[in-house]
Structures are given as structure tokens and as C-alpha cells.
Amino acid sequence: EAGVAQSPRYKIIEKRQSVAFWCNPISGHATLYWYQQILGQGPKLLIQFQNNGVVDDSQLPKDRFSAERLKGVDSTLKIQPAKLEDSAVYLCASRQGRNTEAFFGQGTRLTVV
Amino acid sequence: AQSVTQLDSHVSVSEGTPVLLRCNYSSSYSPSLFWYVQHPNKGLQLLLKYTSAATLVKGINGFEAEFKKSETSFHLTKPSAHMSDAAEYFCVVSRNQAGTALIFGKGTTLSVSS
């Protein structure tokens, strides 16, 4: 089966610019996650969707980050305006249900200069 | 609330010797537990999972982990390390319920020397 697809793989932007990441989860997976992984740290949950509804966005910096999941399938994560501390790998994952593992995409490596 | 603590940030072993990566968890509910591995510039790959079935779980590449509720631990072991095992390992906890988040530990870097 096809895995979780993310694009772009790499992005370099200047601070205060905006950027968007795209994720296509595994077909049929109701749960979709966005994680932020700063170099040397474990992934931190930014937002979780169940179908097209938000389940948990408590750690999403809502003044600059936004995310949506259209029709319960693809998702986009946007940062506007970006800060230097947003430099990280942004991981998308999807999960079918309870007692199952999450499948992760390759991630988007964002560098803010 | 759920959390996971990986007790060692870095573990070094020699090729052919046993591997032990330690993980303690905290969960108010019946947990699901996972170990993921991340090789440099690669995506996260599932090694094994515990979801309330057998407490001794076998995974890929010879890894296994034992769920010990009394000790709130889920340590990862392998009898004999291989050079290709060098990577970052993450212990992950989740509530055993649909629609819940995966909470990651800070990771353990495994180095394997020849």
C-alpha cells in the first residue's frame, strides 16, 4: 500500500515569510497528525485531526500556525509569518484506529534564515 | 495525562553485544506502547507495538520489548547488536482508544562500534 506522502521535502525561507506543507495520508486512515521535530528532540504534536475535525490543537501556536484537512483526506499546515525557531522537520502521520500504529511520512525539513 | 521517559539519551555498545534501551511511561488509562526507529535522514519506522495482548512483544530486526505494568516500563532489547542498528530510538505512548495522540519520548541515540 502507498505510504504517507509529504511535500516538499525541503524548504528554505526567510523569517517573516510564509510557507505551506502538504500531506496525503494512507487511504482510509481517519486520524491524521502533524508533528514538529526540532533537531535532537523527539517529535512534538502540533495538531490531530479525526476525519476533518480537530481533536487536539493545544500545542499549535495559533498566532502563526494553521492547519486544515479538507474532506477528511489531504491536509495542509501553514506558517505565517515564520520565525527562526520554526526551523525543524515537520512530520505528517496517519493512523487507522485504536490498537494500530501510526505511519509517518518522510517529513519536510524547514530552514528559516 | 500521558508521558514517557527514556532513561538514557545515549547508549553505546559493541557489535555482537546485547542492547537495552529503557523506557518508563505514565498513563491514566490502559496504554498502547510503541518503539519507533529513525535512521539519519530517514522517516520513522515502527519496530514493535504493545496493545494489551501478549506482554512480550517481538518486532522487526530481532528487537523485542516487555510490557511491565507493575514497573510502568517498556524496555527495548536485542540479544546481539549489529552495525546497522545505529540510529535514534523513540518510545511512544498512546491511550488505548481511537482518536488519541501519540506522545513521544526524547529519544535514545544508539551507537554501535566494531
Boltz contact constraints between the chains, C-beta under 6 A:
constraints:
  - contact:
      token1: [A, 42]
      token2: [B, 90]
      max_distance: 6.0
  - contact:
      token1: [A, 42]
      token2: [B, 104]
      max_distance: 6.0
  - contact:
      token1: [A, 42]
      token2: [B, 105]
      max_distance: 6.0
  - contact:
      token1: [A, 42]
      token2: [B, 106]
      max_distance: 6.0
  - contact:
      token1: [A, 42]
      token2: [B, 107]
      max_distance: 6.0
  - contact:
      token1: [A, 43]
      token2: [B, 104]
      max_distance: 6.0
  - contact:
      token1: [A, 45]
      token2: [B, 101]
      max_distance: 6.0
  - contact:
      token1: [A, 48]
      token2: [B, 101]
      max_distance: 6.0
  - contact:
      token1: [A, 50]
      token2: [B, 99]
      max_distance: 6.0
  - contact:
      token1: [A, 55]
      token2: [B, 99]
      max_distance: 6.0
  - contact:
      token1: [A, 56]
      token2: [B, 101]
      max_distance: 6.0
  - contact:
      token1: [A, 97]
      token2: [B, 98]
      max_distance: 6.0
  - contact:
      token1: [A, 98]
      token2: [B, 97]
      max_distance: 6.0
  - contact:
      token1: [A, 98]
      token2: [B, 98]
      max_distance: 6.0
  - contact:
      token1: [A, 99]
      token2: [B, 51]
      max_distance: 6.0
  - contact:
      token1: [A, 101]
      token2: [B, 34]
      max_distance: 6.0
  - contact:
      token1: [A, 101]
      token2: [B, 46]
      max_distance: 6.0
  - contact:
      token1: [A, 101]
      token2: [B, 49]
      max_distance: 6.0
  - contact:
      token1: [A, 102]
      token2: [B, 102]
      max_distance: 6.0
  - contact:
      token1: [A, 104]
      token2: [B, 43]
      max_distance: 6.0
  - contact:
      token1: [A, 104]
      token2: [B, 44]
      max_distance: 6.0
  - contact:
      token1: [A, 106]
      token2: [B, 43]
      max_distance: 6.0
